[in-house]
Amino acid sequence: MVRFTVLASGSKGNSTVVCGGRTRILVDAGLSCRELFRRMKLADEAPEALDAIVITHEHQDHVNGLAVTARKLGIPVYFTEATHRAWTRWLTPRRQMTYKQWLELCRKQAAERQAEPEAPALDAATEESEFEDAGPEEAEVECLVQAGAASQPADIDPGLAAEPALADPFSAEPASAESTPAEPASVEPPSLEPPSLKEDPTWLPAVEYFRAGVPFSIGDIALSPFTIPHDAADPVGFVLSSEGVRMGFATDLGYIPPNVRQQLQDLDLLLLESNHDLEMLRDGPYPWSVKQRVLSRVGHLSNDATAEFLSSAYDGQAAYVILAHLSENNNLPELARVAAERALLGRASLLANRLLLAEQHQPLSAIRF
């Protein structure tokens, strides 16, 4: 059986459980670990059965509970390399220092670690509490380099020079013959005892890299990631497939370019952003700079933009259409629903286009195939 369960969707946290065959994955972890587990249990999903976490992009409402959840369950996290790097930077702001200063700091820290007696391990509850309650001063202290002398300096990013350029990330053309499906590259964690979140908030049990445009699999679930236009390092949407069921997943995008339109076809389930009502956003409380960001081509889809796609470019084949990431300040569920229903007028049937709205404060009932 295939199941698709939205645990939360909105600016305060996003997370979805996808089950296919013997595999269960979490797409984004935007709530605290404690809240994720609570909502999974409400939805009759066992947290301990999760096999992996997959991240669409590094914004806080998609990664807030990532580190604690992955550590507690001991499961791998799948990112693009640029997203992983951005997430790491967000948790550990870099200090500017010379190479000589960095070497001295590494030697000093190594000497201190050897001189200190082994500290007792924190239990999971204490670890999560310290991570969630850390203030800005503690975060600044924790941004010091934690690695040994073999690591890179804090102000050097070795991945920037090696990152390939994309000719046209939003092209509707299919991938070339060289872009054959491949398993994500693995990044092996050091063979040491896991550090606490306070010692290293970026440590994960395992990290797997994937690239937009290159399909990969996690157990019985196949994932086809595609680039989306959003103001993040390397944001992606997904088509997830298992047991012949295809599920499209696209939130946090400023508009729907040709490559996304092409991906969101021939689906059994479509989850698509319907973030804001244009008039509510323009008349709302946000500063003008934030309004400009939301309205930009790397911001969020309005109800009108989503409706335009549903009426003109969507093939009408999905059994379920889920409107997601609704703004609590700049939208109303009724407005999003009416706009989508008008766009789908004439396409609704017993077998297709049953319209649902994902919520911020409670999980959506599981959709089963």
C-alpha positions as CSV (number, residue, x, y, z in Angstrom):
1,M,0.0,0.0,0.0
2,V,1.1,3.6,-0.7
3,R,0.3,6.3,1.8
4,F,0.7,10.1,1.6
5,T,0.3,12.0,4.9
6,V,0.8,15.7,5.2
7,L,1.7,16.3,8.9
8,A,2.0,20.1,8.6
9,S,2.0,22.7,5.8
10,G,2.6,26.4,6.2
11,S,5.1,29.1,7.2
12,K,5.5,27.6,10.7
13,G,6.5,24.2,9.6
14,N,6.3,21.7,6.7
15,S,6.5,17.9,6.8
16,T,5.0,14.9,4.9
17,V,5.3,11.2,5.4
18,V,5.4,9.1,2.2
19,C,5.1,5.3,2.5
20,G,5.5,2.8,-0.3
21,G,6.1,-0.9,0.0
22,R,8.4,-1.5,2.9
23,T,9.9,2.1,2.8
24,R,8.8,5.2,4.8
25,I,10.4,8.6,4.2
26,L,9.8,12.0,5.7
27,V,9.9,14.9,3.2
28,D,11.1,17.9,5.2
29,A,11.2,18.2,9.0
30,G,10.0,21.7,9.7
31,L,8.5,21.0,13.1
32,S,10.3,20.2,16.3
33,C,11.1,16.5,16.7
34,R,8.7,16.2,19.6
35,E,5.9,17.7,17.5
36,L,6.7,15.6,14.4
37,F,6.5,12.4,16.5
38,R,3.2,13.5,18.1
39,R,1.7,14.2,14.7
40,M,2.9,11.0,13.2
41,K,1.3,9.0,16.0
42,L,-2.0,11.0,15.5
43,A,-1.8,9.9,11.8
44,D,-1.0,6.2,12.8
45,E,2.5,6.4,11.5
46,A,5.3,5.0,13.6
47,P,8.3,7.4,13.8
48,E,10.7,4.5,14.4
49,A,9.7,3.0,11.1
50,L,11.1,5.9,9.1
51,D,13.9,5.0,6.8
52,A,15.2,8.5,5.7
53,I,14.5,12.2,5.7
54,V,14.5,14.1,2.4
55,I,15.0,17.9,2.3
56,T,13.6,20.2,-0.4
57,H,15.5,23.3,0.8
58,E,17.2,24.8,3.8
59,H,14.6,27.4,5.0
60,Q,13.8,27.0,8.7
61,D,10.1,26.0,8.2
62,H,11.4,22.9,6.4
63,V,14.4,21.9,8.6
64,N,13.6,23.1,12.1
65,G,13.5,19.6,13.6
66,L,15.9,17.9,11.2
67,A,19.0,17.4,13.4
68,V,17.2,16.1,16.5
69,T,14.9,13.8,14.5
70,A,17.7,12.3,12.4
71,R,19.8,11.7,15.5
72,K,17.1,10.1,17.5
73,L,16.1,7.7,14.8
74,G,19.7,7.2,13.4
75,I,18.5,7.6,9.8
76,P,20.2,9.2,6.8
77,V,19.3,12.7,5.5
78,Y,19.1,13.3,1.7
79,F,20.0,16.8,0.4
80,T,21.4,18.4,-2.6
81,E,25.0,19.3,-1.8
82,A,24.3,23.1,-2.0
83,T,21.3,22.7,0.4
84,H,23.4,20.8,2.9
85,R,26.1,23.4,2.8
86,A,23.5,26.2,3.3
87,W,21.9,24.4,6.2
88,T,25.3,23.9,7.8
89,R,26.1,27.6,7.4
90,W,22.8,28.6,8.9
91,L,23.5,26.5,12.0
92,T,27.1,27.5,12.3
93,P,27.8,31.1,11.0
94,R,31.4,31.3,9.8
95,R,34.1,33.2,11.6
96,Q,36.5,35.2,9.6
97,M,40.0,34.2,10.4
98,T,43.4,33.7,8.8
99,Y,44.7,30.3,8.0
100,K,47.3,30.6,10.7
101,Q,44.6,31.5,13.3
102,W,42.5,28.6,12.2
103,L,45.4,26.1,12.6
104,E,46.1,27.5,16.1
105,L,42.5,27.2,17.0
106,C,42.4,23.6,15.8
107,R,45.5,22.7,17.8
108,K,44.2,24.4,20.9
109,Q,40.8,22.6,20.7
110,A,42.5,19.2,20.1
111,A,44.7,19.7,23.1
112,E,41.7,20.7,25.3
113,R,39.7,17.6,24.2
114,Q,42.6,15.3,25.1
115,A,43.0,16.9,28.5
116,E,39.4,16.8,29.4
117,P,37.8,13.7,31.0
118,E,35.1,12.1,29.0
119,A,31.8,13.8,29.7
120,P,28.7,11.7,30.3
121,A,26.4,11.5,27.3
122,L,23.2,13.6,27.3
123,D,20.0,11.8,27.0
124,A,17.8,12.6,24.0
125,A,15.4,14.8,25.8
126,T,18.1,16.9,27.3
127,E,19.9,17.2,24.0
128,E,16.8,18.4,22.1
129,S,16.0,20.9,24.9
130,E,19.4,22.4,24.8
131,F,19.3,22.7,21.0
132,E,15.9,24.3,21.0
133,D,16.6,26.7,23.9
134,A,20.0,27.9,22.8
135,G,20.1,31.7,22.6
136,P,22.0,33.8,20.1
137,E,25.1,34.2,22.3
138,E,25.3,30.4,22.7
139,A,24.9,30.0,18.9
140,E,27.7,32.4,18.3
141,V,30.0,30.4,20.6
142,E,29.1,27.2,19.0
143,C,30.0,28.5,15.5
144,L,33.7,28.0,16.4
145,V,35.4,25.3,14.3
146,Q,34.8,21.9,15.7
147,A,36.9,19.9,13.3
148,G,40.5,18.7,13.8
149,A,43.5,19.8,11.9
150,A,42.4,17.9,8.8
151,S,39.3,20.0,8.3
152,Q,38.9,23.0,6.1
153,P,39.2,26.5,7.6
154,A,35.9,28.1,8.7
155,D,36.0,30.8,6.0
156,I,36.9,28.4,3.2
157,D,34.2,26.6,1.2
158,P,35.8,23.8,-0.8
159,G,32.6,22.9,-2.7
160,L,32.0,26.3,-4.4
161,A,34.7,25.9,-7.0
162,A,33.7,22.3,-7.9
163,E,29.9,23.0,-8.3
164,P,28.8,22.5,-11.9
165,A,27.0,25.3,-13.7
166,L,23.5,24.6,-15.1
167,A,22.8,25.8,-18.7
168,D,19.1,26.2,-18.1
169,P,17.7,24.9,-14.8
170,F,14.1,25.5,-15.8
171,S,14.3,24.0,-19.3
172,A,11.5,21.7,-20.3
173,E,13.9,19.6,-22.3
174,P,14.5,16.0,-21.0
175,A,17.8,15.2,-19.4
176,S,20.6,14.2,-21.8
177,A,21.8,10.6,-22.2
178,E,24.7,11.4,-19.8
179,S,22.2,12.2,-17.0
180,T,21.3,8.6,-16.3
181,P,19.6,7.6,-13.0
182,A,22.1,7.1,-10.2
183,E,22.2,6.6,-6.5
184,P,23.1,9.7,-4.5
185,A,26.6,10.2,-3.4
186,S,27.3,9.2,0.2
187,V,29.1,11.3,2.8
188,E,30.4,9.1,5.5
189,P,30.4,10.6,9.0
190,P,33.6,10.3,11.0
191,S,34.0,7.1,12.9
192,L,33.8,8.8,16.3
193,E,31.2,8.9,19.1
194,P,28.4,11.2,18.0
195,P,28.8,14.7,19.4
196,S,26.0,16.4,21.2
197,L,23.9,19.0,19.5
198,K,25.6,21.7,21.6
199,E,29.0,20.5,20.5
200,D,28.1,20.2,16.8
201,P,24.5,21.1,15.7
202,T,25.2,20.0,12.1
203,W,26.2,16.4,12.9
204,L,23.9,13.8,11.3
205,P,24.1,10.0,11.4
206,A,24.5,9.9,7.6
207,V,24.2,12.3,4.7
208,E,23.3,11.3,1.1
209,Y,23.6,13.8,-1.8
210,F,21.3,13.9,-4.8
211,R,21.1,16.3,-7.8
212,A,18.1,17.9,-9.5
213,G,17.3,16.1,-12.7
214,V,18.9,12.8,-11.6
215,P,16.4,10.2,-10.3
216,F,17.3,8.0,-7.3
217,S,15.7,5.5,-5.0
218,I,15.2,5.1,-1.3
219,G,14.2,1.5,-0.8
220,D,10.8,1.0,-2.5
221,I,10.3,4.7,-3.3
222,A,11.7,6.2,-6.5
223,L,12.3,10.0,-6.4
224,S,12.7,12.3,-9.4
225,P,13.9,15.7,-8.1
226,F,13.5,18.8,-10.2
227,T,14.6,22.4,-9.8
228,I,12.1,25.0,-8.6
229,P,12.4,28.8,-8.6
230,H,12.7,29.9,-4.9
231,D,15.1,32.1,-3.0
232,A,17.1,29.2,-1.5
233,A,20.5,27.6,-2.4
234,D,19.2,24.7,-4.5
235,P,15.5,24.2,-4.0
236,V,13.7,21.1,-5.5
237,G,10.3,19.6,-5.9
238,F,9.8,15.8,-6.3
239,V,7.8,13.2,-8.2
240,L,7.7,10.2,-5.9
241,S,6.7,6.8,-7.3
242,S,6.0,3.5,-5.6
243,E,3.9,0.5,-6.7
244,G,2.8,2.3,-9.8
245,V,1.6,5.4,-7.9
246,R,3.0,8.8,-8.9
247,M,2.9,11.7,-6.4
248,G,3.9,15.3,-7.4
249,F,5.3,17.6,-4.7
250,A,5.9,21.3,-5.4
251,T,5.8,24.0,-2.8
252,D,7.8,27.2,-2.3
253,L,8.1,28.4,-5.8
254,G,7.5,31.9,-7.2
255,Y,6.1,30.8,-10.6
256,I,5.7,27.5,-12.5
257,P,8.3,27.3,-15.2
258,P,8.2,24.8,-18.1
259,N,10.3,22.1,-16.4
260,V,7.9,22.1,-13.4
261,R,4.8,22.0,-15.7
262,Q,6.3,19.0,-17.5
263,Q,7.0,17.2,-14.2
264,L,3.5,17.7,-12.8
265,Q,1.8,15.6,-15.4
266,D,0.4,12.0,-15.3
267,L,0.1,12.0,-11.5
268,D,-2.1,10.2,-9.1
269,L,-1.6,12.9,-6.5
270,L,-0.6,16.5,-6.8
271,L,0.5,18.6,-3.8
272,L,0.9,22.2,-5.0
273,E,1.4,25.5,-3.2
274,S,-1.4,28.1,-3.0
275,N,0.3,30.5,-0.6
276,H,-1.4,33.8,-0.7
277,D,-4.3,36.0,-1.9
278,L,-2.9,38.9,-3.8
279,E,-5.1,41.6,-2.2
280,M,-4.6,40.2,1.3
281,L,-0.9,40.3,0.8
282,R,-0.8,43.8,-0.6
283,D,-3.0,45.1,2.2
284,G,-1.5,43.0,4.9
285,P,0.9,43.7,7.8
286,Y,4.2,42.6,6.1
287,P,6.9,45.1,5.4
288,W,7.1,46.1,1.7
289,S,10.4,44.3,1.3
290,V,8.8,41.0,2.5
291,K,5.8,41.6,0.2
292,Q,8.2,42.1,-2.7
293,R,10.0,38.8,-1.9
294,V,6.8,36.8,-1.7
295,L,5.5,38.3,-5.0
296,S,8.8,37.8,-6.8
297,R,9.6,35.0,-9.2
298,V,11.6,33.3,-6.4
299,G,8.9,33.8,-3.8
300,H,5.6,31.9,-3.4
301,L,2.6,31.0,-5.6
302,S,-0.6,33.0,-5.2
303,N,-4.1,31.5,-5.4
304,D,-4.4,33.0,-8.8
305,A,-1.1,31.6,-10.1
306,T,-2.1,28.1,-8.8
307,A,-5.5,28.4,-10.4
308,E,-4.0,29.5,-13.7
309,F,-1.8,26.4,-13.8
310,L,-4.8,24.1,-12.9
311,S,-6.9,25.6,-15.6
312,S,-4.4,25.8,-18.4
313,A,-1.4,23.5,-18.0
314,Y,-2.5,20.7,-15.6
315,D,-3.7,17.5,-17.3
316,G,-6.5,16.8,-14.8
317,Q,-5.4,13.3,-14.1
318,A,-4.6,13.3,-10.4
319,A,-7.1,11.5,-8.1
320,Y,-6.2,14.1,-5.4
321,V,-5.1,17.7,-5.6
322,I,-3.8,19.1,-2.3
323,L,-3.4,22.8,-1.8
324,A,-0.4,23.4,0.5
325,H,1.6,26.1,2.3
326,L,-1.3,28.5,2.8
327,S,-0.3,31.7,4.5
328,E,-2.1,32.3,7.8
329,N,-1.7,36.1,7.4
330,N,-2.2,36.5,3.7
331,N,-4.7,33.9,2.7
332,L,-7.9,32.2,3.8
333,P,-8.7,28.5,3.1
334,E,-12.0,29.5,1.5
335,L,-10.3,31.8,-1.0
336,A,-7.7,29.2,-2.0
337,R,-10.4,26.5,-2.3
338,V,-12.8,28.7,-4.4
339,A,-10.0,29.7,-6.8
340,A,-8.9,26.1,-7.3
341,E,-12.5,24.8,-7.7
342,R,-13.2,27.3,-10.4
343,A,-10.0,26.3,-12.2
344,L,-11.0,22.6,-12.0
345,L,-14.6,23.2,-13.0
346,G,-15.6,20.5,-15.5
347,R,-12.7,18.3,-14.6
348,A,-13.9,17.0,-11.2
349,S,-15.2,13.4,-11.2
350,L,-15.5,10.4,-8.9
351,L,-12.0,9.3,-9.9
352,A,-10.0,12.6,-10.3
353,N,-9.4,16.0,-8.7
354,R,-10.7,15.5,-5.2
355,L,-9.6,18.8,-3.7
356,L,-8.0,18.9,-0.2
357,L,-6.3,21.6,1.8
358,A,-3.3,20.8,3.9
359,E,-3.3,22.5,7.3
360,Q,-0.6,24.0,9.6
361,H,-1.9,22.9,13.0
362,Q,-3.0,19.3,12.4
363,P,-2.2,16.5,10.0
364,L,-4.3,15.7,7.0
365,S,-5.9,12.3,6.9
366,A,-3.7,9.8,5.2
367,I,-4.4,9.3,1.4
368,R,-4.1,5.6,0.5
369,F,-3.7,4.0,-2.9
